[in-house]
Amino acid sequence: MKNDLLSGKLRDPEYSLSHNVIFKNERVVIPTSLRKDVLSELHRTHVGVVKMKQLARRHCFWKTIDKDIETLVKSCRECALTQKSPAKVPTHHWDDPQENFDRVHIDFAGPFLNHHYLVLVDSKSKWAEVRILRDSPTSASTIELLLDIFSFHGFPLVLVSDNATIFHSDSFKNFCTNHGIIQKFSAPGHPSTNGLAERYIQTLKSKLNAMENSPGTLQNKVREIIFRYRATPLQCGKTPAELYLHRNIRCQLDAFKPPKLQNKRVTFDLPPSRIFKIGDRVQVRWYTSNKDTWKFGRITQKFGNLHYQVLLDNGYTLKRHVDQLRRTLVGQDENQNQPADRTPDQPQFETSSRPQSNVDLAPYIASSMGVPAPVFQPRQPQTPERDPENDGSPNRPENPPEGLLRRSARSTRPPAHLNDFHLYKINERVVIPTSLRKDVLSELHRTHVGVVKMKQLARRHCFWKTIDKDIETLVKSCRECALTQKSPAKVPTHHWDDPQENFDRVHIDFAGPFLNHHYLVLVDSKSKWAEVRILRDSPTSASTIELLLDIFSFHGFPLVLVSDNATIFHSDSFKNFCTNHGIIQKFSAPGHPSTNGLAERYIQTLKSKLNAMENSPGTLQNKVREIIFRYRATPLQCGKTPAELYLHRNIRCQLDAFKPPKLQNKRVTFDLPPSRIFKIGDRVQVRWYTSNKDTWKFGRITQKFGNLHYQVLLDNGYTLKRHVDQLRRTLVGQDENQNQPADRTPDQPQFETSSRPQSNVDLAPYIASSMGVPAPVFQPRQPQTPERDPENDGSPNRPENPPEGLLRRSARSTRPPAHLNDFHLYKIV
C-alpha cells in the first residue's frame, strides 16, 4: 500500500501517507501488535465505552476497534466494580387479586419502642393486621401469630414476604405447604416488591411517634391506630372495612347519630402552597448529628425564588431552601389558634343558610352523647300586628331606621348546586354546639390523622359552619403532627443562570477524608473546567486561601464563588479574602447539595476514578493529575472537551503522538442504551449485601422468574435471586477465548483497513517511529500474481469448483450500504 500511495496507483481519498505513517483520513492505522497497548492507553483512567470511542475516533483506527473497545471495558474488573448502578426499570405492579385475602403481604418492623411488630396487609382491600412481640421473632412465634390472624380471615392463597430467615426456614415452609399457601419472596435490597407491607410499617411508626406522649399502653395505642385506619376512607373513597367487610365498622363518632343512616362523603384535594411571605409561621429543617428534626420559626427575609431567612423561636437565624420549610400554626398566639369566623354574639349552633329552628337542640345532642339533658322552653314565634286596611300585610314603617336591613318575607332557598350538600348535612350529620366542638375535634384527631382524613370522618358524623376551617387550624397547630409529618414535595429544579464568560462563576467544595487525604474541587460553571488540589491535613481557612490563590494565579479571580456552608467559607479571613478580591460569595442551603451540584457531581467522578485506579502504580498526586488531565481532554456530552470550551482549543495528550500536530480532529458519537433483558447463561454482576455495604459479585444467569427477577449462580457457589435493577451485564471472568477481540482468527492478516483491499506492507515500523520506539526489521510482503490464461481475456485462472471452505469473492470494489453514505462523507470531508 505504501508503494501504491507513493506511485499514485491507490487513489483512495481516505488513505494517505505522511511521515512514513499511513492514515485513514486523520486516524493512524494501528497494526495488530500494538493494538493491545493502544487499548490500554485509551483505558488508562478507566473511562467508559463512549468516551474511549470518542478518543479513538480522533487518533487511531483498525477494523474492529469499536468491538475491541466494548470487549475491553466489559471485561475490566475495576470498571465493573465501580460503575454506577443500572437505571431502574418502570414499576411493575402486582396483578389485581380476584377476592379479598387471595394475596397478603407480611413483614416485621422493629425493634421499635423495645418491641417487634408483625404487619399483614391484604392486597385487595388494604385491610391490615398488626401483632406485637416483645422478644425477637422466631419461626415458631411467627406461625403462632399467623394462626391467630388466619383463624379469623382464613388462609391466603399467596403470601408475599421478604427474604428473612424466618420465612425461609423449613418449619415455616412446611407450615405454608401444609395449608396450601404459595410463598413469594421479594428480591433482597428491593423492598418495593413488598411495598404494601413496607408502606404500612411507615404509617404505624409515624402514628406511634406522634402518640408517644399520649396516655395508654403500647398495645392500646396500636389497637386504636389499626382500628381508626380501618374506619378511615382510603384514596378510593372507601374504608378498608367497606372494601373487606363490605360494610363500615362503627367507631366512637357513630354515637352522634342514630344507627343505619346512609353515609355520604365529600372529599377535597387541597394541594399545599409552597409560597411563603415575610412573617409566615413555618417549620424549619434542623440538622444535628445527621438527625432529621424540625424547629419552629418565622420568615424574616426572602432570597430569590427558593431561599428564605428564618428566625427560630430559640433566637437562631437560618437560611433554608423552600424544600426545607413547611407551613404551620404551632406556637402562634391563642387568638390566631381560635376557630375562624367566630364572634361572641354568634348563635350556639347553626344550620347553614336555612331558617333557624325555634327549638333548642342542645338536649337532643346531649342525649345522643350520654349526658343529662338541660331543662328548656321552646321559643314562641312573635306574630306581628296586622293592619286590616293593608290587605293582611304586617305593619312596618315606610322608611326603616338607619342600619336596619329590610328582608323578604319569603323563605330562603339555597343555591341549586348546594341542594344535595344541604340535604346531606341535615339528614346525616349531627349539628354540634359550641361547647362540645373542642371535644369533637379532639376525638376526630385522636390518632393524629391529617386534614383530609379528618374532614372525611367529620362529613359522616358531625357538622357546624366552620368545621373545615377549625379542622385545618387544629391540624396545623398540632405540635406532634408537625414534628412527625413527611417532608414537603420538592419544587422543580431551578437552574443557575448561564454565565457570560468562562470563570464568571465557579463552584468549590471539599471532598474527604478519602484515601487519607482531603481534596479541594473547583469547577467552572460555563466550560466545566475542573481543578483539584490535595490536602493531607484537615482544611483550614488559611490553607484554602493558599490553594485558591494557586488556582487563581492561572485563571484569575472569579466574579461569583458558590460553596456550601462549611465554617471555612464563613470565616472572617475567607470573607475578607473574597471582599478584597471583588469576589461575591453565594452559599447553598444546608442539607440541599444540589444548589452546588456542579462541584458535588465532579467529586463523585473523582472518587470513582480513584477507586478504579487503586491498584494502578503511581502516587495519589499522579493519579489525580492524570484523572483531571484526561477529563479536560475528553469530550463532554455537548461534543467538545472542557479544554475546547475553556481554552478554545484542545490540549494535547499522549494519544496525539500517533500523528503530526495541527491535524483537525473529527468525532462521531454514538448513543447506545444499555439492554436490560438477560438470558439464561448471560454473564452478569450481582448486587451483594453485607454489613449494609454496596458491593458487586460476578455470576451467571441460571433461571428467570416472571419479567423482572432472575436466579444467579455466583462464582463462589452461592445461588441468589435478584431484581433486574440489581443486575448489570459484564464480561469479567469469562474464558480467554471469549475475551479476545471479536472477528479475530489466527489466519487473519496482521492489520486491516475496513472493507478495502488489504495492504501488503507491514506498518509496524512507521507506527513505532511515530511513537518514539525502535523500528523492527521487516520485509515487505510481495503480492502473489496468479497465472493468466491468454485465451481467457486476461482473467486469472481459478478452478470452477473451489476447494471446500474457500469462499469466492467478487473482483469488484466493495461499496458501502446506502444508509452509510452520510457517515462516509462525514469522515472524508
Secondary structure, DSSP 4 states (H G I P E B T S, - for coil): -HHHHHHT----TTEEEETTEEEETTEEEPPHHHHHHHHHHHTTT---HHHHHHHHHHHEE-TTHHHHHHHHHHT-HHHHHHSPPPPPPPP-PPPPPSSTTSEEEEEEEEEETTEEEEEEEETTT--EEEEEESSPP-HHHHHHHHHHHHHHH---SEEEE---HHHHSHHHHHHHHHTTPEEEEPPTT-GGGGHHHHHHHHHHHHHHHHTTTSSS-HHHHHHHHHHHHHHS--TTSS-HHHHHHSSPPP-GGGGGS-SSPPP-------PPP----TT-EEEEEEEETTEEEEEEEEEEEEETTTEEEEEETTS-EEEEEGGGEEE--TT--HHHHSPSS--TTS-S---TTSPPPSS--HHHHHHHTTSPPPP--PPPPPPPPB-GGGTTPBP--SSPPTTPPP--SSPP---GGGHHHHHHHHHH-EEPPHHHHHHHHHHHTTT---HHHHHHHHHHHEE-TTHHHHHHHHHHT-HHHHHHSPPPPPPPP-PPPPPSSTTSEEEEEEEEEETTEEEEEEEETTT--EEEEEESSPP-HHHHHHHHHHHHHHH---SEEEE---HHHHSHHHHHHHHHTTPEEEEPPTT-GGGGHHHHHHHHHHHHHHHHTTTSSS-HHHHHHHHHHHHHHS--TTSS-HHHHHHSSPPP-GGGGGS-SSPPP-------PPP----TT-EEEEEEEETTEEEEEEEEEEEEETTTEEEEEETTS-EEEEEGGGEEE--TT--HHHHSPTT--TTS-S---TTSPPPSS--HHHHHHHTTSPPPP--PPPPPPPPB-GGGTTPBP--SSPPTTPPP--SSPPPPPGGGHHHHHHHH-
